[in-house]
């Protein structure tokens, strides 16, 4: 794993944490730094409705769901609790605020920790990638070497041609241009090649060729050599070499040192050969070395800055790819889960609408479409009651899961869309989401296959169970209703008729309607079904029915999408038996574990999340590692400028997008103080150079010391934002303001450059005033000391130019303007201010009457070459910087879009399944037979139906074929869902809706840890009280809707309590439901109840009476499968009358 050596912990160093803690203790408090502590409020957050709390989700643990103005978002919470230290005696409020803000910034951006580090160490695999990335980036410096070699060649050739004897310089006229041409060739090959070894060879060759050109020029030039000859070029090459060589900062130093030694050797030998008096060689050589050290110092500081930025860029790229990969994986898993429950067009439409509110007073948006010519299949298990009474609830759920999982496989094969699972009833549809002309044929094949599939259950249980299948063809409306626990459903009269076809059918037979028969073409052998004899609705509507005897025309093989599980001949039951070593359901006694939860042991699963950690632990890179390859491609793409060129202006290299340009100009470079520190040390070396070569005066010494102190102070102030823990708050804020303000930043940099420039030219004033007392060079004292080295003024200017180039926060245009300004000032100094000195220097160097080109023109040409090379370098550095910035912003945008899409998917997924179930199914891929279930001992179950809605529903044209009726039903169910947003109903979970029937349960979201008063009935069943109050609230909702719409809808509610099994069956299309006798009795309490009343059995009435509710005895009623049961109606009038002094909707227990 990449090791970052930070100076802080969560952006606070040890000193800060101790400061917070000690001061917090003094104020009877202690600051607690919490990184990423998240919580789940367990409650719903609203989204997409008429009010601020319409629809909601159950957020995942570790996130908090919030709704602001109806816009849904999922956020992770992290904070620094400094409330108790704000009034500390020794810690000021401003200091506490600064530390607080720093911690919050770090928590919000974990990458900031690495950006605050002074060293970033990479693991071997990352270091290898970084070296390749590092080499590729340094190719951008080659144009600067080309510019320097070319301009120097042009200058030298020009001077040779205009000299006294150009014919004697033939070798120079050939070798120097040829060397420049070689550098050009290296550049072209490097830009065309992506091989690392080739690039390394070409970069080293370019540097060696340029070095040879300078040394050859120095050794073969006209007489009049001085030790400082070509020193300006050498200083520039030293700087560019550190930028261009494919070596680390410290590894390149030997090569730079070699260049300095070679220059000193050639210049010294040439000087010694021509001048027997070498007493002046020592100070000049010392001055050369000091200036070279100054150039090296500036180069090192710049390289350190670039190295930190590049390493951070690699870490950010890697982090972004990892985050993107995790987000995409989570997104794909959630999308897979989402699309397994909802059709794609419905899911896409919902994703677009997440967070949007309907205008006040308007209906909520309904996701419902009409489908023509579809075949609907209902299948019910005959003999299910016998099975449920002979096996435990957990075993029953396992049987259903295995059976319905096989049905889902068949549904995929026969192009069916499974709609819902209602207890032991399975129904699906064909031809709706995927229009097909053969939908009726496929649906009948599906029914026949289901009859065959039930045989495995018959063999397992030894019970005479079978499937009764009914099929009808017609039109229907399909979509989702409500705002919670969305499930795709189909509704309409034809759907009701298909249900009647099932109830009017026979075991082990497929029962079809006459409408379905019309879509067949003698594919099946049929016989009269006589369905009207067994179902009154079919008789009432005079429906002719048929039973399928057999298949006459088998469906053509190869036209069906046969899943692999069936292609291999392996049934779901066999697969489940073979996978027992991987998935086991452990029971104790009644089918529950000691914790009340069915344990699912899963082995060998791999969701891909361990790849990164395993790679980090080994620190090795495998050739086929897709992540490493993606990272390598991403880093390579970052240096392809073609994609970015079109976003920037051709000459100015500024982003065309104003917002992007402003963001770039305001960017924060955390190490921008490093080049300024290098400049301060370079200025100190420049001072030592002047002291060695120029007359010493108190003025010059004072200026240099002042300049060094000022530059060093400015560097330290700039460093305050990078190391804020070591600076006072006011200094940190000032450093931030300098970075954030373009005007202050420009003035700051301009001040530093001006100080260096003044320090550089100040000794010249001493020379001017001390030794130039006449206007003629003939009157100058030949033996005057100190001012013989006026050329070092130009070489000092090169150091200043390098400092300007190294500045971080200024663009290439400003740098180019500054470099040209410095060149102009040096020309003014050489030609006007110190012109006489240069003439005197020429006389001493070449002798009187010599017509060689004046040294001042050669120096200005040399400076011009340096300026051109530095401008080219600045432009290329700016292009690289802007390219990296663009990719960084692009990664941020991509990550933001991915996170946004993931949050939208999360919002939908958590509206499909309960939070803990959604997390399980969105993070792991399960096999078809895998079972997810939980056992609960103390749960309340409620069914609330609106029996007179069927008479309200009609499919006339005025109601848009029933759509407007369903829009009204959607409003009713959505109003029910809104109640679940209230804190007083926090223990209630919506299970599902079936038509106009609403199913909910309580006691499934409460803490499972033992409670102190768990033996007290009022505590044990407190959630049941909430469920009854919820039922009363539903009645109030219906009453309000009736008042607003002038309708007369009435609720019929049944409630029961006891143990249940909750789980997901049908892994391909997960369906969350609850099973058990408790559920069955609650359903019967609703179906046998009376409109406007809440009905319970005697056991439930006894518990609720202890909780303060009053009941009216109804008497014994016959319940299917249960015989006669004593039931009671809740007396709402008595309950509300006595509730004044009790918990809401309660009366004191007698």
N, C-alpha and C positions, 0 to 999 in steps of 0.2 A: 504494500500500500504506500501511496505517496506520503512522505513525512514532511510536514510543515513545522518549522520551528518558530512558533509564535512568541510574541513578547507579552501576550495577554491570555486570559482565560475568559472566553465569551466576550472578547474585546475589553476586558478589564484585567489588568495585571495583578500580581499578588499584593502589591502595595495598595491598589485601589480596593481590592476585596477586604484587606485588613482594615483599611480606612473606613469602609462602609460598616464592617462588623463592629469595630471598636467604638465608633461614634454611635452606632445603633444601640450598643449595649449601654453606653452612657445615658441614652435617652429611654432606657428600658425597652429597647427594641433591637432587632437585628435584621439586616437586609438579607433577603433570600433571593439568590439568583436562580431563576428557573429557566432552563433552556428547553423549549419545546414541550412544556407541560401542557397537555391538552385535556379536555374533558368532554364528556357527552352529557348534554342536559336531559337526554332521554325523552325530550318532548318534541313536539312538532314545530317546524318553522314554516311559515306560510309562504305561498307562492301562487301566482297566476289565478286571480279571482276578482270578484267585485270589490272586495275589501282588502285590507292589509294582511288578512290571515284567512285565505281560502283553502289552498291545498297545501300539503305539507309532506315532510319526509321524516323518517326516523334516522338521524345522522349516525354515522359510524362512530365507534369509540375512537377517541383521539381527535375528533373534529367537533366543532360547534356549528350548528346550523342557525343561520340568522336570516331574517327577512327585513329588509329596509325598504319601506314603500312598496312592498310586494315583490321586490327583486330578490331572488334566492341566491345565496352564496354560501359556500363552505369555507370556513377559515380555521387555521390552526393558531392556537393562542400560546404566546410566550411573553413573559414579562419580567421586569425587575421590580420587586416590591421594595421601594425605597420610601414608602409613606412614613415609616417610623423613624427615619433618619433626617427628614427635612429640617427639623428644628433642633438638630444636634448642636451642642455647644461649640464644638471645634470644626464641624463640617458645615460650610456655608450652604445656603440654599442653591446658589448658582453652581457650586461645585457638585452638589448632589444631583442637580438637574443635568449637568453635563455628563456625569457618570451614568445616570439613568438613560439619557439619550443614546450614549455610546453603546450600552448594553442592548438597548432596544434595536439599534441599527444592526448590531451584530447578529441578534437573534433573527431579525428579518432577512439578513443576508449572510448566511454562514460562510460564504466565500470571502467575506470581509476579513475573517481571521487570517487567511493566507495573505491577504493584501496588506496586513499590518506586520507581517513577518519581515525580518531583515535578512533571513536566509530561507530559501525554499529548496529542500532536498527532495529529489525524486527517486523512486525505486528504479531498479535496473531497466525494467521494460519501458517505463516512462522516460527514463534518461536517454535510452536509445532512440525513442521517438523524438525527443526534444533535440538531440544532436542533428537528426535529419531535418527537422523543422528549422533549426538554427542555421544549418548550412544553406538551405533553400532561401531563407530570408536574406542572407548575406550576399546572394547573387545581386540583389538590388544595389549594392554598393559598387559593383564593378563599373557602372557608367561613370562614377566619379573618378576612378583610376584611369579610365579611358580618356575622360576630359582632361585630366592633368597631364597624361602622357602626350596627348594630341596637341594641347596648347603649348606645352614646353617644347615639343618638336618644332612647331610652327615658329615659336619665338627664336629658338636657337638657329634654325635654318635661315630665318630672316636676317639675324645679326651676322651670320656667316656670309651671306650673299652680299650684304652691304659693307662688309669689312674691306680692308686694304687688299688682301690676297685671298679671294674665295677659292681659287684653284688649289690652295694648300689645304683646304678643308673638305676635300672630296670624301674622305672616310666618314667624317661627321655628317655630311649631307646624305650619306647612304644609311649609316647605322642608326642614327637617331630616329628618322622617319620609319625605318623598318621595325624598330622596337615598338613604336606607337601602333603600327599596323598589326603586330603580333598581339598586342593587348586588345585591339578591336576584334580580332579573330577569336580570341578566348571568350570575349563577351558574347559573341553570336552563338558559339558552340554551347556555352553555359546556359543561355536562355532557351536553346532548343533541346537540351538534354535534361533528363530527370534522374540520371544515375548519380548517386551520391559520390562515388569515387571519382567520376569524371569531373564533377563540379569542384571537388576538393583540388584535384590536379590543376584545373584551369585557374582557380583563384590563386593558388600558390604560384603558378606560372606567370600570371598577370603581375603579381607583386614583385616577383624576381625580375621580370622584364623591365618594369618601371624603375626598380632599384638600379639595374644595370644601366638604363638610359641616363639616370642622373649621375652616377659615378663615371660613366664614360664621358659624358659631357664635361664633368668637372676635371677629369684627367687630361682631356685633349683640347681644352679651350686655349685661347690666346694667352700669352704671358701676362703676368699681373695677378697671379693667384693669391688669394687670401684664405685663411682658415674658415671664414664664414661664408665662402662662396657656395651657392645653391642651398644654403641652410634653410631658407624659407620653404623650398620644395621638400627638403628632408623632413621638416616639422609637419608639413601637410601629409606626407606619405606615412609618417609615424602614426598620425591620428587616423587616417583612412585605413591603414593596415590593421589596426585594432578593430575597426568596423568590418573590414572585408575578409580577413583571413578566417578560414573555417576552423578556427581553434578557439578554445576558451580564453577568457581575458588574461589569465595568468600564463597559459601555455604559449600565447603569442608573444609574450615579453622577450623570450630569447631571440626570436626573429627580429623584433624591433631593436633590441640591443645590438644585434649583429649589424643592422643597418647603421646605427650610430657609430659603431666602431669602424666600419668600412669607410664611412664618410670622413671620420676623424683621421684615419690612416691616409687616405688619398689626399685630403686637403693638407694635412701636415707635411707629407712628402713633397707635394707640389710647392708648398711655401718654403720648405727647407732647401729645395733645389734652386730656387730663384733668389732667395734672400739669405745671405750668410749671417745676418743679424737676426737671430730667432728669439731675442729676449721678449718680444711681444707675443710669441706663440702661446705661452702658458695661460695668460689671462683670457685670450680668445678661445682656446680650447676648453677652458673651464666655463666660459660663458656659453659656448656651444652645448656642452653637456647639461648645464642648468636649463637652457631653453628646451633641449630635448626632453629633459625630465618634466618640464612644465607641460609640454605637449603630451607626454605619456600620462601624466596625472589627469589631464582633461579627458584623454581617451579612455582611461580606466574608469573614471567616474561615469562617463557616457555609456561605456560597455556594461558597467554594473547596473545602471538604470535600465538599459535595454534587456539585459539578462533577466532582471526581476520582472519586467513587463512581459517578456516572452514566456517565462516559466509560469507566470500567473495566467497568461493567455492559454497556455497548454492545459493548466489545471481547470480553468474556466470552461475550455472546450470539452475536456474530459467530463467534468461535472455536468455540463449541459447535455452531453450525449447520454450519460448515465441517467440523468433525470428524465431526459426525453424518452430513453428506452423504457424506464420504469413507468412513465406516464402512458406511453403508447401501449405497453403491456397491460396496464390497468385499464386503459381505454378499450383495448381489444377485448379483454375479458368481460368488461361491463357491457360493451356493445354486443358481444356474443350472447350474454345473458339477456340483454334488452331485446335483441332480435329473436331470441328463442321464445319470448312471451308475447311481444307485440310485432305486428307486421311492419316492414321497413318504412312504408310511406307514413304510417301513423307515428312511428318512433321519430322519424325525421321531422315531422311537423311539430311534435311535442318538444323536441330539442330546440327548435327555433323559437318556440313560445315560452320556454322556461324563463321566468322572471318578469314576463309581461303581464300587465293588469288589464282586465276588461274595463271599459269606461263605466263610470258610476251609473247605476240604474239599468245596465244592460245584462243580458244573460251571459253566463260564462261560455267560453268557446267549447263546443262539443266536437269530439273527434269521432265522427260517425259517417259512414258512407253506405250507399245502397248497392247491393249486388244482385244482378239478375241471373237467372238460370244457374242456380247452384244446387248441389245435392247435399242434404244434411242427414247425418247418421247419428242415432242415439243407440247406445248399447248398455244394457243393465245386466248385472250378475244375478242370475236366478239361483236361489239357495244361499244368498250371502248371509242371511240371518242365522242359518245353521252353522256357518263357518265362524261367524263372530261370537257365537255363544260357546264354541268349543275350543277356541285358542285365546291366548292373551292378546291384549290390545297391541302390544309391540309386535307380536308375531303376525297379527292381522295386517298391520301397516306394512310389514316387510313383504307379505304376500301380495298386497295391493301394489306396492312399489314395483315388484318384479313383474307382475302382470301388466300394469300400465306402461312400464318401460318397454316391454315387448310390443305393446300397442303403438307406442310412439315410433318404434322402428318400422312397424308396418305402415304407419301414417306417412312416414318419409318415403317409403317405397311407393305407395299408391297416391302420392301427391295430395295428401290430406292435410288440412290445418286443424290440429287439435284445439278445441275451444276451451273446454273446462272439464274438470273432474268433479262430480257432485256425489260425494260418498262413494258408492259402488257403481255410479253411472259415468260413462265416458261418451262424450259426443264431439264430433268433428265435422268439417265441411270441406267440400271440394269444388273448385271452379270459381272461388271468390277472389283470392289474392293472386291466383295463377289461372286466368280464364282458360278453360279447356272444353272442347266439344264432347269429350268422352268422360265427363265428370260423373255421370250416373253409373257407367260401367265400372270405373275405378272404385267408386264408393261401395258398390255391391261386392267387388272383390275384397275390399277392406273388411266388410262385414263377415264374409265367409272365412277369411283368415283369422278373424277374432274368435269365431266359433271354434276353429281348430286350436287356437292358442290356449283356450281355457282348459284344454285337456291336461296341461301340465299341473294346473292347480287342483284338478280333480284327482290326479294321481298322488299329489303331495299330501292332500288333506284327507283323502278317502271319502270325501263328501260328494254327494250328487249335485254338483254345481254346473251351471251352463250359462251361455250367453243368449240373451234375447235382443235381437237387433231390429231396428226399424229405420227405414230410409224413405225420405220424401224429397221431392225436387220442386223448387220455386224460387221466389225472390225473398231477400231478407235485408235487414240493416245490420251492419257490423261496425264495432268501434269500442270505445271505453266510456264508462260512466263514472262520475264522481271525481274526487281529487286525491284519493288515497287508495293504495293497494289495487292499482290498475290491472285489469285483466281484459284481454280482447274477448268480446262476447258478440253473439249474433242474436238478434231479437226480431220478433214479428210473428204474424199469424202462421206463416209457413213453418217457422221453427216450432211453434206450439203443436202444429199438426204432426211434424216429424216425431215429437215426443210421444204423441198419442199413437203413432205407428209402432213405436217400441212397446208401449204398455199394452197395445192390442195384439202383439205378436205372440209367438210361441218359442219355448226354449229350444236352443240349437238351430234356430231357423232365422233366415233373413226375410223380413217382412217389408214389402215395398208398396208404394202407392201407385195409382193409375198414372199419375203425372210422371213419375219416374219411369214407369213402363214405356211411356211414349218416347223416351230418350234412348231406348234400347233397340238393337237390331238383331234379335234372335241370338244374342250371345249366351243367354241362360235358359235353362229348362224351368218353366214356371208352372204354378198351379194356383187355383183360387185360394185367397187367403182368409176370406170370411172374417175380416177384422171387425166389421160392424157388429158381429155377434159378441165380441169381447170388449169393445170400447164404445161407450155411448156417444162420444164426440164424433167418431167416424160414422156412426149410424145417423147422427143428427145432420151431418154434412153430406151424407149419401156418398161416401168415399168407397170406391172399388179398390180392393187390395189383392196382392199376390204374394205367394211364398216361393222362394228360390229353391228348386229341387237339385240343381246341379249346373255345371258349366258346360255349354255346348261349344263355345269358341274361346279357348284359352287366350289370355292376353298375350300378344307377341313378346317373346323374350327379347331383351335388349332395349326395349322402349321404356322399361321401368328403371328407376334409380334404386338399384338394390344395394342397401348398405353393406359394408364389408362384413358386419357381424352375421348377416344372413348368407352372404356369398360363401362364407367358409363353412356353412352348415352348422354353425354353433348357435344354439339357442341361448336366450338370456338366462334360463335356469342353469344350463350347463356352465355358462360363463361365471355365474355367481358361485357355483360350487367350486370352480377352479380358483376363484379369487378369495377364498376364505382366509388364506394366509395373509392376504393384504388388507381385507376389510372384515372386521368382526363386530357383531352386535352382542354385547355381553349383558346378560340379565341376571338379576338375583330375585328369585321368588316370583313376584308379580310382573316381572319384565322390566324392572328399574334397577339402576345401580344405586349404590349407597347414597349418592348425591342427588338422586332423583333424576338423573340425566342418562340417556342411553349413550354409552361410550362408543365412539367410532375410531378404531385404530387404523390409521392409514400409513402405509410404508411405501417407499420407493417413489413418492411423488416428487416432482421437480418442476417448479413454476418458473425457473430461470433466475430466481432472485439470488441464488448462491454463487452464480458465476463470478460476479464482481469480487465478492469476498474471497472466494477461493483463489482467484487470480491475484488478489492483493496479498494473500498469505504466502503464496509461493514466490511472488515477485518475479515470475517468469512469464515469458510471452510464447505462446504456441503459434506456429505458423498459420494455423487455420482458425485462430481465435477471431470470431466475427467482430467482437467489440474493438480489438486492437486494429483490425483492418478498417473498420469504420472511422476510428480516430485518426488513423494514418490518412485516409482519404479526405477527411474533414480538414486536417491541417494542410494537406496539399492544395485543397480547393481554396483555402484562405489566401494563397499566394497567386491565384489566377486572377489577374486584374481585369480581364475582359468583362466579367459580370458586373464589375463596379464602375468601369469607365463610363458606361452610359448614364450612370447616376450623377456624374460630376462634370463640371465645365472643362473643356479641353485644356486651356492654358492656365487658368487660375487654380484648377484642381480643388474646387469647392463643390459641396453637394448642391444639387439643383433644388432639392427640397429644403425649404427654409427651416423647418422644425428640426430636421436632421442636422443641418449645419449649426444651428444654435446649440443643439445637444452636444455636438462634437466640440464646439468652442468652449463649452462650460464643463467639459469632462474633467474628472479629477485624476491626476496622476500622482499616486501616493508616494512616489520616490523622486519627485521633481527637485528636491533639495540636493540630491546627490551631485548633479552637474555643477550646481552653484558652489557646493563644497569643494569640488575639484578646481573650480575657477579660483577660489580663495587661496588654495595651496599653490596653484600655478602663479598667482600674483606674488606670493611670497618668494617663489623661485625667481620670478622676474625681478624682484627687488634685489636679490642677491646678485643677479647678473649685472644689473646697473651699478651696483656697488663695486663689482670687479672691474668694470670697463669705463665708467664715467667718473668725473670729479665728484668727490663726496662733499655734500653740503648739508647743513641742518634742515634746509628746506626740502631737499629731495628725500632725506631719511624720514622726515616728519610726514611728508605726503605718502610715502610708501607704507609706513606703519599705519597711518590713518586708513589708507585704502584697504590694507589687509584686514584690519579690525572691522571696518564697515562691511566688507564683502563676507567675512566670516560671520558677523552678526546677522546679516541678511540670510545667509544660508541656514544658520541655526533657527532663525524665526520661521523660515520656510519649512524646516524639518518638524516644526511643532505639530503640524497636522498629521504627519506620519507617525510621530511618537507623542501623542497627546498626553500620555500618563505622566510624562516628565516635565510638563510645562504648566504654568499658571493658566487659568481659564481665559483670561484676557488675551494672552499671546496666541492661544489656540484659535480663538474667535477672529483675531486679526489675520492670522494665516488663512483661515477659511474665507474671509472677505477678500483677501488678495486673489485667491484662486477663483472665486465666484464672480468677481468684477473684472471685465475685460480691460477697463480703463486703468484700474489699480495694478493689474497684472502687467500691463504695458509699461506703466510708470516704474514699477518695481524692477523689471528687466532693464529698462533704459537707464535707470540710476546705476545699476551694477556695471553696465557697459561703459557709462560715462566715467565712473570711478577708475576703471581699469585703463581707459584711454588717457585720462589725465595723468595717471601714474606713469604711463608709458612715455609720454612726451615731455614730462616735467624736467628730466635731466638735460634735454636739449636746450631748455631755457638757460640752464646753468652754463652750458657750453657757449651759447650765444652771447651771454652777458660777460663772460670771462675772457673769451679768446677772440671774439670777432670785434675788434675795436677800430677796424678800418674797413673800407668798402672794397678793397682789392685783395685778391688772393696772394698777390706778390708780397704783401706786407705781413702775411701770416707767419708765425714763428714755426719753423720746420720742426723744432724740437718740443713743441707744446705737447703735453701729455693729456691723456684722458679723452679728448675729443677726436682722436684718430678713428674711433670705432662708431662713427655716426651711422654706419649701415645697420647697426644693431637696433636702431630705432625702427627700421622696416621689419626686421625679424621679430621684434617685440609686437609689432602690429599683427603678424601672423598668429601669435599666441592669442591675441585679443580676438581675431577672427574665429579661431577655433572655439573660444569660449562662447562667442555669439552663436556659432553653429550648434553647440551642445545644449543651448537653452531649450527647455522642454515645452513650455506653455505658449510659445510664439510660433506662428505658421511660417511656411517657407517664403511667402511673399515679404513678410516683415524682415525675416532673416536676410533675404536677398537685398532688400533696400538698405539694411544696416551694413551689410558687407560692401555694397557699392559706395555707401557713404564713407566708410572707413578707407576704401581705396581712394576716393576723391580727396579725403583729408590728407592721406599720405602723399598723394601727388602734390597737393598744395604745400605741404611741409618740405618735400624734397625739391620742388622747383622754385619755391619762393622763400619760405621761412629759413630753410637750411640749404638753399641752393649753393651759397658760397662754400659751405663746408664740404658739399659733395664735389665741387670743382677742386677744392684743395686736396680732397681725398684722391681724386683722379690724378692730380699732379704727382702726389707722393707714390701712387700705385704704378702709373704708366710712364711718369716722367713728363717733362714739359715738351710740347710739340708733338706728342703722340696723338694720333687721330682715331684711337680706339673708341668704341661706343662708351659713353659715360656710364659709370656705375649706377647712377640714379635712374637712368632709363632701363638698364638691365634689371634693377631691383623692382621698378614699377611693373615691368613686363612679368617678372616673377610673381609679384603680388597679384597681377591680373590673372595669371594661370591658377594661382591658389584660390582666388575668389570664384573663378569659373568652376573649379572642381568642387568647392564647398557648396556652391549654389546647386549644382547637379546633385550632389549628395543630399542636400536639404529637400530638394524636390522629390527624389526617390524615397527618402525617409518619410516625407509627408504622405506620399502615395501609399506606402506600406502601412503607415499609422492609420490612415483613413480606411484602408481596406480592412485591417484588423478590427477597427471600430465598427465598420459596417457589419462585418460578420458577427461581432459581439452583439450588436443591436438586433440583428436578424435572429440570432439564437434566442435572445430575450423574447422577441415577438413570437417566435415559434413556440417557445416554452409557455408563454402566456396564453397563446391560442390553444395549445394542448391542454393546459390546466383548465382553461375555461370550458373546453369541450368535455374534459373529464368531470368537471363539477356539474355540468349539465347532465351528463350521463349518470353521475352519482345521484343527482336529484331524481331522475326517473327510476333508476334501479331501486333506490330506497323507497320508492312509491309502488314498487312491484312486490317486494318481499320485505319482511321485517328486517331491521338493521343487521342483527347478528346473522341472519340467514343470507342476506345479500352479500355481506362480507365473505362468507364462506364460499358462496357460489361464484363470486366475481374474482376471486383470487386463485382458485384451484379449478382444474378441469377434472370432472368426475366421470366415471364409467357409467354406462346405462343402468347397471344394477345396484350402484352404490346408494345407500340409504342415509339420509340425514334426518334424525328425529330426536325429540326430547320428551321426557315424561314429566308431567306436572300433577301434583296431588291435589291442589286446592285452587281450582279455576272456576270462574263463573262464565256461563255461555248464554248468549241472548240471540234470538231471532225476532226481527221486527218486520212484518209484512204489511203491505198496503193492498188488501184484497180487492178493493173497488177500483184499482188503477186499470185492471183489464177492461172494465166497461168504459173507462175514459179513453183507452187507446183505440184508435182507428187509423186505417191506412187510406183515407180519402185524399183526393187531390188537394183539398184546402189545407190539409195538414202535411203536405209535401210527402205523401205516402208514408205517414207515420213518424217522420223525422221530427216534426215540431212537438209531437207528444213525448218523444224520447228526450228532446231538449228540455222539456219541463221536468221529466223524471231526473235528468242530470242535475237540474237545480235543486231538487229535493235531496238527492243523495249528497250533493256537494254541501248543502246546509248541514246535513248530518255530520259530514266529515269535519266541518269547521268546529263543531263542538269538541272534537278530540284535541283541538289546539289549546283548550282551556286546561289550566293546571289541575283543576279538581277532577278531571277525567284522565289524568296522566297514566293511570294503571290499566287503561282500556286499549285494546288493539282491535282494529278492524280486520276481519278475516276475509270477507268477500261479499259481493252482492250477487243475487240470482234474480234477475228481472227486477222487481220492485222490492224484493226481500233483502234486508240488511242484516248481516251476521257479524257479531262482535264478541270478544271475550275479555275477561279481566283476570288479573293475577299472574300474567305471563311476563310482565316486564319489571316486577318487583325484585328486590334483592333476594338471593337464594340462601344467604347466610342465616343461621339460626338467630332468632330474636329472643330477647329476654322474656317477653310476655307472650311467646308463641302459643302457650297453652290457653291463653284467654281467647274466647270465641270472638269477641269484638275486635281484637287485633288480628286474629287469623283471617277473618272474613271481611275486613274493612273494605277491600276492593270490590266485594260483592255489593256492598252498600253503594259504591260509586256506579256500579253497573245498573242497579235499579234506578238511581238518580239520572243516569244517562238515558234509560228508557223513558222516564218521565220528561226529560228534556226533548227527546224525539217527538213525543206527543205535543209539546209546546211548539216545536218547529212546524209540525203539520198544521196545527191550529192557526199559526201566523200565516202560513202559506195559503190556507183556505180563506182567511180574511182578505188577503191581498189579491187573490186570483178568483174569488167567488166560486170555489170548488167545495167539495165535501169529502175530502180524503180522510180515511180513518185508519189508524194503526192497530194491528193485532200483534201482541208481543208475548213471547214465551221465554222464560228464564229457568235455568237449572244450574246446579253447582256440583262439583266433584272432580275426580281425576280424569285427565285426558292425555292423549298422545298427540303431540304436534310434530309435523315433519314436512319434508318435501318429497313428493313422488313424481316420477317422470323427469329424469335428469335432462333429457334433451329439451324439454319445455317445462322447467321447474314450476310446480304447483304447490303452494304452501297451504296446508289445511290442518284441521284438527279432527280427531276421531275419538270414539269411545261412547260408552253408554250415556255419559253426561250430555254429549252432543245430540245423540238420538232423542233423548227425552226432551231436551230443550226445543228441538225441532217439532216434536209432537205437541208440546205445550202451545206452540204458535199455531200449528195447523188445526188443532182441535179447540182453540180458544175462541173468544168472542171479540168482535170489532170494538176498539176503544178500550180494551182491558188488557192487563198484564196477568198472565196465568203461570202458576208454579205448582210443583208437587208438594206433598206434605213435608218431606224432609227439608226442602228449601224454605218453605214457609216458617218452619221452626227456627231456622237460623236467622232469617230476616226479622222475625218477631223479636228476637233477642236484640237485634240492632235497632229496634224502635219502629218498625213498620207495622201497619194494621192490615188484616186480610178479611175477606168475605168468603165463606165456605161455598164452593160450587157443588161438590159431591163427587161420586164415582163416575168416571167416564171410561169408555173402552179405547185403549191405545194400541195400535197395530204393533204386534210383536211383544207387547208388555202386559196385555190383559187389562183389567180394570185398575185404575189408579185414582186415589183421592187427590183432587186438585182444589186450588184456591185462587181467587182474584184479589189483586192488590186494591185496597180501599184508599183511593187517592185523597178523597175528601177528609177522611180521618187522619191520614198521614200529614197532610198540609196543615190541618187545624191544630195539631199538637206539636208542630215543628218549631214553634217560636222560641222555645227555651232549649232546644236541642241542636244537634248538628243539622245542617240544612236537609230538609225533607225527612226528618226523623221525628219520632215522638218518644218521650221517656219510656223506658221499659217498666212494666208493672211488676 
